[in-house]
Amino acid sequence: MDSKKVVLITGGGKGIGFGIATAFAKEDYNIVITGRTKSTLENARKELEEKYDVEVLDIVADGGVESEVKHAIEATIDKFGQLNALINNAQASKSGLKLEEHSADDFALAINTGLYGTFFFMREAFPYLKETQGSIVNFASGAGLNGRPGQSSYAASKEGIRGLSRVAANEWGEYGININVVCPLVMTPQLEQWKEDYPELYDQTIQAIPMKRFGDAEKDIGRVCVFLVSDDASYMSGETIALQGGGALRP
C-alpha cells in the first residue's frame, strides 16, 4: 500500500478545487477529485500527475446524489486503502436571483449540491476518517456570513454547512477527527470574465477588500486547507476561517 496520505476534494477539477488539489499535490498527497464533468476531471488528473508525481483518481459524482457519493468513497478506499482528509468544496446555485425570484427548484439546487453533498460525503467518509484520525474542511461563504443580496439559496446552503460542521466537531472529536470551515474570496475564471464584463463593479468590489485583491486558489486557499488537515491544526475544530483579505471582519 502506498504510504502517502490521501485527500478527497469535491469539485476538484477546476477553479478553487483545482487550486486546492495543486496545493496538496505539492505536499505529496495522493488525490481523489470528484465533479460532474468527466473531461474536466481527466484534464485535471493528467496535469496533476505529470507535474507532481502523485496518483490522482478522478470520479464523476454529483454530491447531491447519495448513491454517487457512496460510490466515490468506495472507489477511494478500493484504490488507496485509506482516507486522511475530505475537502467539501463543490457547490452550484442560482446566484444573482433575488429571494422572491427563486423557484423551489432553484432553491433545491443549492441545498442539494452544497448542503446535502457535504452531508453525504461526511457521513460516508466517517468510518475511514475515524481509522486515520483524519480531517474535514468544509466550504462556506461570506454570502452567508454577511447576507449578500442575490445569494439567498447559496447563503442558506452555506450556513447550513457551517451548522453541520459544528455539530460534527462535537460528535466526532472523540475519534480524533477535526472539522473546520473556510469562507474564501478567490479569483476564478468566472470572476475574470466578470471583471471584463463589469469593470466598474469589479473596481468597487476590490475597493471594499482591505488587501485590494482576490485570493489565489492554491496559495491563499489551498495552503490553508493543507494546514487545517495537518498535525499542526489537530486541536482546531469547529472553527470558521474567513479568507477574504480582511473583507469579512466580525467579532
C-alpha positions as CSV (number, residue, x, y, z in Angstrom):
1,M,0.0,0.0,0.0
2,D,1.2,3.5,-0.9
3,S,2.4,5.3,2.3
4,K,1.2,8.7,1.0
5,K,-1.8,10.3,2.7
6,V,-5.0,10.6,0.7
7,V,-7.2,13.6,0.3
8,L,-10.6,13.7,-1.5
9,I,-11.6,17.1,-3.0
10,T,-15.1,17.6,-4.3
11,G,-15.3,19.9,-7.3
12,G,-11.6,19.3,-7.6
13,G,-11.3,19.5,-11.4
14,K,-11.4,23.3,-11.8
15,G,-11.4,26.7,-10.1
16,I,-10.9,26.7,-6.3
17,G,-11.0,22.9,-6.1
18,F,-8.1,22.5,-8.6
19,G,-6.1,25.1,-6.7
20,I,-6.6,23.1,-3.5
21,A,-5.6,19.9,-5.3
22,T,-2.5,21.6,-6.6
23,A,-1.5,22.6,-3.0
24,F,-2.0,19.0,-1.8
25,A,-0.1,17.6,-4.7
26,K,2.9,19.7,-3.8
27,E,2.7,18.2,-0.3
28,D,2.9,14.7,-1.9
29,Y,-0.6,13.6,-1.2
30,N,-2.4,11.1,-3.4
31,I,-5.6,12.8,-4.5
32,V,-9.2,12.0,-5.4
33,I,-11.1,14.6,-7.3
34,T,-14.8,14.5,-7.9
35,G,-17.1,16.5,-10.1
36,R,-19.9,16.3,-12.7
37,T,-17.8,16.6,-16.0
38,K,-15.6,13.7,-16.9
39,S,-13.4,15.7,-19.4
40,T,-12.7,18.4,-16.8
41,L,-11.7,15.8,-14.2
42,E,-9.5,13.9,-16.7
43,N,-7.6,17.0,-17.7
44,A,-7.0,17.9,-14.1
45,R,-5.8,14.4,-13.3
46,K,-3.3,14.4,-16.1
47,E,-1.9,17.8,-15.2
48,L,-1.5,16.9,-11.5
49,E,0.1,13.5,-12.2
50,E,2.5,14.9,-14.8
51,K,3.6,17.9,-12.8
52,Y,3.8,16.5,-9.3
53,D,4.4,12.7,-9.5
54,V,1.3,11.8,-7.4
55,E,-1.5,9.4,-8.1
56,V,-4.9,11.0,-8.8
57,L,-8.2,9.2,-9.0
58,D,-10.9,11.1,-10.9
59,I,-14.6,10.2,-10.2
60,V,-17.7,11.6,-11.8
61,A,-20.0,12.2,-8.8
62,D,-22.8,14.6,-8.1
63,G,-22.7,15.3,-4.4
64,G,-26.5,15.6,-4.2
65,V,-26.9,12.0,-5.3
66,E,-26.4,9.7,-2.4
67,S,-25.5,6.6,-4.5
68,E,-22.8,8.5,-6.4
69,V,-21.3,9.7,-3.2
70,K,-21.2,6.2,-1.8
71,H,-19.5,5.0,-5.0
72,A,-16.9,7.8,-4.8
73,I,-15.9,6.8,-1.2
74,E,-15.9,3.1,-2.0
75,A,-13.7,3.8,-5.1
76,T,-11.3,5.8,-3.0
77,I,-10.8,3.0,-0.5
78,D,-10.6,0.4,-3.2
79,K,-7.8,2.4,-4.9
80,F,-5.8,3.8,-1.9
81,G,-7.0,1.8,1.1
82,Q,-7.4,4.9,3.3
83,L,-8.7,8.4,3.5
84,N,-7.0,11.1,5.6
85,A,-8.7,14.2,4.6
86,L,-12.0,15.4,3.0
87,I,-12.4,18.8,1.4
88,N,-16.1,19.7,0.6
89,N,-15.7,22.4,-2.0
90,A,-18.4,21.7,-4.7
91,Q,-21.5,23.8,-4.9
92,A,-23.9,25.0,-7.6
93,S,-26.6,27.7,-7.2
94,K,-28.6,30.3,-9.0
95,S,-26.5,33.2,-7.6
96,G,-27.8,36.6,-8.7
97,L,-31.5,35.8,-8.3
98,K,-33.3,37.7,-5.6
99,L,-35.1,35.7,-2.9
100,E,-38.5,36.4,-4.4
101,E,-37.4,35.3,-7.8
102,H,-36.3,31.8,-6.7
103,S,-38.4,28.8,-7.6
104,A,-38.4,25.7,-5.5
105,D,-36.1,24.0,-8.0
106,D,-33.7,27.0,-7.8
107,F,-33.5,26.8,-4.1
108,A,-33.2,23.0,-4.1
109,L,-30.2,23.2,-6.5
110,A,-28.1,25.0,-3.8
111,I,-29.3,22.8,-1.0
112,N,-28.8,19.5,-2.9
113,T,-25.3,20.2,-4.3
114,G,-24.0,22.1,-1.3
115,L,-25.7,21.0,2.0
116,Y,-26.7,17.5,1.0
117,G,-23.5,17.0,-0.9
118,T,-21.4,17.9,2.2
119,F,-23.6,15.8,4.5
120,F,-23.4,12.7,2.2
121,F,-19.6,12.9,1.8
122,M,-19.1,13.5,5.5
123,R,-21.3,10.6,6.5
124,E,-19.8,8.1,4.0
125,A,-16.2,9.2,4.8
126,F,-16.7,9.0,8.6
127,P,-15.7,5.3,9.1
128,Y,-12.5,5.8,7.2
129,L,-11.6,9.2,8.7
130,K,-12.2,7.5,12.1
131,E,-9.5,5.0,11.2
132,T,-6.9,7.6,10.3
133,Q,-8.0,10.3,12.8
134,G,-8.5,12.4,9.7
135,S,-9.7,15.9,9.0
136,I,-12.6,17.6,7.1
137,V,-12.6,21.1,5.6
138,N,-16.0,22.3,4.5
139,F,-16.6,25.4,2.4
140,A,-19.0,28.2,3.4
141,S,-19.1,31.8,2.2
142,G,-19.2,35.4,3.1
143,A,-22.6,35.3,1.3
144,G,-24.0,33.6,4.4
145,L,-21.9,35.5,6.9
146,N,-22.9,38.9,5.6
147,G,-26.3,38.1,3.9
148,R,-25.2,39.3,0.4
149,P,-28.1,40.3,-1.9
150,G,-28.8,37.8,-4.7
151,Q,-27.4,34.9,-2.7
152,S,-30.4,33.6,-0.7
153,S,-30.3,29.9,-1.6
154,Y,-26.5,29.9,-1.7
155,A,-26.2,31.6,1.7
156,A,-28.8,29.2,3.1
157,S,-26.8,26.2,1.9
158,K,-23.5,27.6,3.2
159,E,-24.9,28.5,6.6
160,G,-26.4,25.0,6.9
161,I,-22.9,23.6,6.2
162,R,-21.5,25.7,9.0
163,G,-24.1,24.3,11.4
164,L,-23.5,20.8,10.2
165,S,-19.8,21.2,10.7
166,R,-20.1,22.5,14.3
167,V,-22.3,19.5,15.2
168,A,-19.8,17.1,13.6
169,A,-16.9,18.8,15.5
170,N,-18.7,18.0,18.8
171,E,-19.8,14.4,17.8
172,W,-16.6,13.3,16.1
173,G,-14.0,15.0,18.3
174,E,-13.7,11.9,20.5
175,Y,-12.4,10.0,17.4
176,G,-9.7,12.4,16.7
177,I,-11.5,13.9,13.7
178,N,-11.3,17.7,13.4
179,I,-13.7,19.7,11.2
180,N,-13.3,23.3,10.2
181,V,-14.9,25.7,7.7
182,V,-13.3,28.1,5.2
183,C,-15.1,31.1,3.7
184,P,-13.0,32.1,0.6
185,L,-12.9,35.0,-1.8
186,V,-11.0,33.8,-4.8
187,M,-10.0,34.8,-8.3
188,T,-11.5,32.2,-10.7
189,P,-12.0,32.1,-14.5
190,Q,-15.6,33.1,-13.9
191,L,-14.5,36.1,-11.9
192,E,-12.0,37.1,-14.6
193,Q,-14.9,37.2,-17.1
194,W,-17.0,39.2,-14.7
195,K,-14.1,41.7,-14.4
196,E,-14.1,42.1,-18.1
197,D,-17.9,42.4,-18.4
198,Y,-18.3,44.8,-15.4
199,P,-15.1,46.7,-14.8
200,E,-16.6,49.4,-12.7
201,L,-18.4,46.9,-10.4
202,Y,-15.2,44.9,-10.2
203,D,-13.3,48.0,-9.1
204,Q,-15.9,48.8,-6.4
205,T,-15.6,45.3,-5.1
206,I,-11.9,45.4,-4.9
207,Q,-12.0,48.7,-3.0
208,A,-14.1,47.0,-0.4
209,I,-11.4,44.5,0.3
210,P,-8.7,45.9,2.6
211,M,-5.9,43.9,0.8
212,K,-7.2,45.2,-2.5
213,R,-7.2,41.8,-4.3
214,F,-8.9,38.5,-4.6
215,G,-7.3,35.4,-3.2
216,D,-5.3,32.8,-5.2
217,A,-6.9,29.4,-5.1
218,E,-3.7,27.5,-4.5
219,K,-1.6,29.9,-2.4
220,D,-4.3,31.6,-0.3
221,I,-6.9,28.9,0.0
222,G,-5.2,25.6,-0.7
223,R,-2.3,26.3,1.6
224,V,-4.7,27.0,4.5
225,C,-6.5,23.7,3.7
226,V,-3.2,21.9,3.9
227,F,-2.6,23.4,7.3
228,L,-6.1,22.6,8.6
229,V,-5.6,18.9,7.9
230,S,-2.1,18.8,9.2
231,D,-0.9,17.7,12.7
232,D,-0.3,21.4,13.4
233,A,-4.0,22.1,13.4
234,S,-5.2,18.8,15.0
235,Y,-6.5,20.7,18.1
236,M,-8.5,23.2,16.0
237,S,-12.1,22.1,15.3
238,G,-15.5,23.7,14.7
239,E,-14.0,27.0,13.6
240,T,-14.9,29.2,10.6
241,I,-11.9,30.9,8.9
242,A,-12.6,33.8,6.6
243,L,-10.0,34.0,3.8
244,Q,-11.2,37.3,2.3
245,G,-8.3,39.7,2.6
246,G,-9.8,41.4,5.6
247,G,-13.2,41.8,4.0
248,A,-15.1,39.7,6.4
249,L,-14.2,41.2,9.8
250,R,-16.5,40.3,12.6
251,P,-16.4,39.8,16.4
